[in-house]
């Protein structure tokens, strides 16, 4: 089955903030974050059910070599990304640990 990926506007805004922060801290670090995020989206889109449900209906995927996670849910052929967050942030009651 082919899945469609929908990234919430709030996720795009948060990813932009992370990119800008990382770029100001170290040149090229923001690009590394974006590359890892895109790669994570590709993995999720290829097989969203490979990721365990953390808090129904949300699943989590981790960025390669970075301490960020992508929170998403699957409804039919639509994968909706609802959050990108650093793993050191306080656990979300809505999306689970």
C-alpha positions as CSV (number, residue, x, y, z in Angstrom):
1,X,0.0,0.0,0.0
2,X,1.2,3.5,-0.7
3,X,0.8,6.0,2.1
4,X,0.4,9.8,1.9
5,X,2.2,12.0,4.3
6,X,0.5,15.0,5.9
7,X,2.7,17.3,8.0
8,X,0.8,19.7,10.3
9,X,1.6,23.4,10.0
10,X,2.7,23.4,13.6
11,X,5.3,20.7,12.9
12,X,6.7,22.7,10.0
13,X,6.9,25.8,12.2
14,X,8.7,23.8,15.0
15,X,11.1,22.2,12.5
16,X,11.9,25.6,11.2
17,X,12.7,26.9,14.7
18,X,14.9,23.9,15.4
19,X,16.7,24.4,12.0
20,X,17.4,28.1,12.8
21,X,18.5,27.4,16.3
22,X,20.9,24.7,15.2
23,X,22.3,26.8,12.4
24,X,23.1,29.7,14.7
25,X,24.8,27.3,17.1
26,X,26.9,25.5,14.5
27,X,26.9,26.1,10.7
28,X,25.6,23.0,8.9
29,X,23.9,21.5,11.9
30,X,20.5,22.8,10.8
31,X,20.9,21.1,7.4
32,X,21.9,17.8,9.2
33,X,18.6,18.1,11.2
34,X,16.5,18.7,8.1
35,X,18.2,15.8,6.2
36,X,17.6,13.5,9.1
37,X,14.0,14.7,9.4
38,X,13.3,14.0,5.7
39,X,14.9,10.6,6.0
40,X,12.6,9.8,8.9
41,X,9.6,10.9,6.9
42,X,10.7,8.6,4.1
43,X,11.0,5.6,6.6
44,X,7.6,6.4,8.1
45,X,5.9,6.7,4.7
46,X,7.4,3.4,3.5
47,X,6.1,1.4,6.5
48,X,4.2,3.3,9.2
49,X,3.1,0.2,11.0
50,X,6.7,-0.7,11.7
51,X,6.5,1.7,14.7
52,X,4.9,0.8,18.0
53,X,1.8,2.6,19.2
54,X,2.9,4.6,22.2
55,X,-0.4,6.1,23.2
56,X,-3.3,5.2,20.9
57,X,-3.4,6.2,18.1
58,X,0.1,7.9,18.1
59,X,3.3,6.2,17.1
60,X,6.9,7.6,17.4
61,X,9.9,7.4,15.1
62,X,13.3,8.7,16.0
63,X,15.7,10.8,13.9
64,X,18.9,9.0,13.1
65,X,21.7,10.1,15.4
66,X,19.7,13.1,16.7
67,X,17.7,13.3,19.9
68,X,14.4,14.1,18.2
69,X,11.3,12.1,17.6
70,X,8.4,12.4,15.2
71,X,4.9,11.7,16.5
72,X,2.4,10.5,13.9
73,X,-0.8,8.6,13.5
74,X,-2.1,6.4,10.7
75,X,-5.6,6.5,9.3
76,X,-6.1,4.3,6.2
77,X,-3.5,5.5,3.7
78,X,-2.9,8.8,5.4
79,X,0.0,9.3,7.8
80,X,-0.4,12.5,9.8
81,X,2.7,13.9,11.5
82,X,1.5,15.8,14.5
83,X,4.7,16.7,16.4
84,X,8.5,16.9,16.2
85,X,10.1,17.2,19.6
86,X,13.4,16.9,21.3
87,X,13.6,13.8,23.5
88,X,14.7,15.7,26.6
89,X,11.5,17.7,26.7
90,X,8.9,16.8,29.3
91,X,6.7,13.8,28.3
92,X,3.5,14.8,26.5
93,X,0.3,13.6,28.1
94,X,-1.4,13.7,24.8
95,X,1.2,11.8,22.7
96,X,2.8,9.6,25.3
97,X,6.4,9.0,26.3
